[in-house]
Amino acid sequence: MTALAEAPAHAAPGARFEALLLDFLAYLEFERGLARNTLAAYRTDLLQYGSFLAGRSLDATDVESADISEFLAELARGDGDDRPPASAATVNRKTACLRSFYRHLRRGELIEGDPTAELRPPRKGRRLPKVLGYSEVKKLLESVSGAEPADLRDRAILEVMYGCGLRASETVGLELGSVDLDEGFLRAWGKGSKERIVPLGREAGAAVRRYLRDGRPAFANDGDERGLFLNQRGGSLSRQGLYKIIRGRARAGGLGDKMSPHTLRHSFATHLLSGGCDLRAVQEMLGHADVSTTQIYTHLSADEIKEVYFDTHPRARLGE
């Protein structure tokens, strides 16, 4: 570790930390082969930690777990002025960086114990997905009612994504042979190229049928193109193209920028569960490997909770 030779143990804490940092980055680059962007991220995180140590006249090789916990707590709190509170994900990333740094110091016998061994960073909060109310979904779908090929295509896309709970990648990956209109189902290929069969509801089936009859032929200029949803040039629709369609139709339907392709998938799952559908059935239709992933959709909105409360609690109903 050549960098450490330039800063002996009696060097000032700042100079010694810089030597430790350079040595650690050299290890990451030449022994672990990390990419330049990753190295830059490690450097930024550790320089921030070094500033914290310098402000308290602490040596990186002589800190305790409580000192590092205070550094992470400061990040989470922010300073109320120039630095906003760091997210749980950011604190977790910096914690991982410090763990790696101190494991390196211990391997080099520069410290005896690992002050990061007992760290307990904050858990990542799990955000509830954005979900449209049924009236919003209806408003969106009914706003796409034209007879132009693009209108027929976009209505079919929206109906299929909401009616079948498809991911964006699954939607653009649909082929002509993926849909069985007579039997009322479609085949989707999800993560890991896993195939699943999803029921195709009446409205979604009717929209696809109209699109195949009056919309898709206007786009198709190559008889070999097997994609179900085509762009203006006759090729299969891309994820970027799908995103533009969803956002554009949402704005035109009065929903502003509330929409993304995944919003329809979230709404599909939430509305099924609200209507009493079995959790395992929703898991299968979504293609989730673990039912715990599906359980996030069992939440009730604040408005729904409030409505149930005022409808059922005897002391909540006013005027009785």
N, C-alpha and C positions, 0 to 999 in steps of 0.2 A: 504494500500500500504506500506508494511513493509520496502521495500528497501529505500523509501524516508525518512524514519525515521532516517536512518543511515547517511544521508547527508543533514543537515539543509540548509536553504536558504542562510546563510552566508558562506557556504562551497565554496572552489575554484571551478571555472567553470568546470574544468575537472572532479573532483570528483562528482560534482552535476550531470553532464551529464551521468556519469556512473551509478549513482543511478536511474536516470530517465529511462535509457536504460534497466536496469535490471527489473525495475518495469513494463515497457511496455512489455518486453518479457514474464514475468510471467503472465501478463494479457492474452497475446496471447496464451500461453500454457495451462493455467488452466481454463480460462473462455471461450476462443474461440476454444480451442482444436486443434490448428494448428499442422501440422506434423513437425517432427524434421528438415527436410530439409528446410521447409518454414521458420521456426524460424531462422535457420542459415543464410538464405538469408536476412531476416530482420536485423539480427545482423550485417552482413557484410556491408549492405547499411548504417546503422546508425553509425557504427564506422567510415566509410568514412566521413560522415557528421560531426561527432564529431571532427575529425582531422581538417576539414575545420574551424569549430568554434574555436578550440584551436589556430589555426594559426592566428586568428584575435582577440583573447581574447574576444570572444562573448559568452554570456550565452544563452543556448537553449530556455529559457523562456523569453528572452528579445530581440529576433530578430524581424526584420521586413520582409515583403514580399520581399523587394529588396535584402536582404541578402541571402535568400534562392534562389532567382532567379539567383544571382551571382554564388552560388554553382552549380546550374544546368548548367549555362552557361559555367563554367569551365570544367565540365564533357564533355559537347558537344565539346568544343575546344580541350581538351587534353592538355598535357604539352609539346608536341613536342619531348619528349625524352623517358621516361619510360612508359608513359601512353598515348595510342593513343586516338583519339576522340571517345567518346561513341556514340553508335547508338541512333537513336530516340527512339527505343524500350527500350533500357536500361535507358535512361533519363526518359521516361514515367514510367517505373517500380519504379525507385527511387522516383519520384514525388508521386506516389501512396503510397509508404512506408512513406514518410514524412507527407502526409495528414493523414494517419492513426495514426501516432505518435502524431501529434498535436491535433487531435480530442480526443485522450486519455488524453492528458494533460489538455484539456479544460474540459472534463468530471470530472477530478479530481480537478478542480478549481485552477489549477496551473498557468493558463494564462487566461486573460479576452477575448482576441480576437484570431482568428485563422489566423496566418500569411500565411497559405497556401491557404486561401479561394480564393484569386485572381490570383493564379498561372496559367500560361498558358504554359504548356509544349509543346515542338515541336510536330507537327503531325507526325505520322508514315508515312514514305514515302512508296508509293506503287510501288513495283518492277514490271517492265514489265517481263512477262514470257519469258523464253527461247523458241525460235521458230526455227525450221529448215526451210531452203528454200526448194522449191519444188524439186530442183535438188538434194539436200541432201537426202530428203525422198526417191526419186527414186533410188539414189545410195545405200541407206541402204537396201531397199526392194530387189533390184536386186542382192545384194551381198549374199542373202539367197536363193540360187537357187538349192541346192542339193536335192536328192531324198531319203535321209535317214529319218527315222521317226522324229528325232529331227529337221531336216531341215524343214520338212513339218509342224510340229507343230509351230516352231518359225516363219516361214513365215506367217502362219495363224494368229498368235498372233499379229505380226506387222501390217498386213493388217487390222485386225479388230480394233486395237487400233487407227490407223490413219484414217481408213475409217469410224469409228463410234464415235470417240472422247471419248472412255471409260476411266474411272479412273482405276487404278491398281486393286483396290478392286472389281470393277465391272467386270473386265476381268477374274480374278481368280474365281469369283462367278458364271460365266456362266455355265449352265448345258446343257445337250444334248437337252432338250426341250426348251431351250432359243432361239434357232436359227431356223428360218423357211426359208430354202433355196429356196423353190419353190416360196414363196411370196416375198422374199428379205427383211427380217427385222429380228431384234433380240430384245429380251426383256432384259433390264438391270435393276438391282436393285441398286439405288443410295443411297445417304445419307438419313437417316431416313427410310430406307427400302421402299423408293418410287419407284414404277415401272414406266418405260417409254419405249416406243417403238422407236427404231432408225432404219432408213433405212440401209440395208446392200448392199453396192455397188457391182458391177460385179466382180471386182478383189478380194475383200474380200470374197465374196461368193464362188468364184472358189477356193481360197486358203483353205477355211474351208472344202469344198467338197473333195479336194485332201487329206487333213489331215484326215478326217473321214474315207476315203476309204483305204488309204495306210499307215497312220501314227499312228493314235490312237490305232488300234488293236494291234500294237506291244508293246504298253505300258500297255494296259488293261490286268490285271490278275484277276480281280474281276468283274463279270457280274453285280454286284449291284452298281458299281461306276457310279454316274450320272454326275460328273464334265466333262466339255467339254475339257479343257486342262489338260493333265495328266503329272506327273513327271515320272522319270525313274522307280520308284517303283510301278507305277500304281495308285497312289493316286492323288487327285486334286492338281494342282499346287498352291504353296503358294505365298504370295506377295514377300517374300525374293527370292524365286526361279525365279519369274517373273523379279525382279530387276536384278538378275545375268544374265538372258538371254538377257535382253535389253542392259545392259552395254557391255556384251561380243560381241553381234552382232554389236553394234555401233563401238567398237574398230576394229573388223574384217572388218567392212565396211569403215574404214578410217575416222570415225568421232571422234575418241579419246574418251575422257570422257565427251563429250558434252551432252550426252543423259541421260535421266531418263524416267521412264514410263510416267510421266506427260508431257514430252516434246512432245510426239506424240499427246496428247489431245490438247495442246496449238497450235500445228501446224495445226491440224484439224480445229479448230475454226478460226484461222487467215486466212488460205487459203480459207475457205468458204466465209468469209466476204470480202476478197480481190477479190474474184470472183463474188461478187455482191449478195450473199445470204442475205436474210432479217435477221435483228438482232434478232427479236423475234423467228424466226425459229431456229437459232443457239442456242438461250437460251433454247428452248424446247429440242433440241437434246443433249445439255450438261447437262440438268437437273438442271439448275440454278433456284433457287426460285426467285431471284431478277435480273432484267435485267441489273442493274448497275454492277453486277459482270461480265456479258458478255461483257460490253462496253470496258473493258480493252483490248479486242482483236481488237478493231477498230483502234489501233495505226498503224502508218506507220513507217517502218524502215527508218533510215537515208539514206540508199542507195535508197530506193524507192522515198523519198522526193527529193533527189538530182536528180534522173533520171527524175522525172516529171518536176522539175524546168528547167533543161537544155533542155528538149524537148519542153517546152511551152513558156518560157520567151523570148521575142524577143531580149533582150540585153545579154542573157546568151549564145546564140549559137555562137560559135566562127567561124570565117571564112565566115560569111555571110554579 
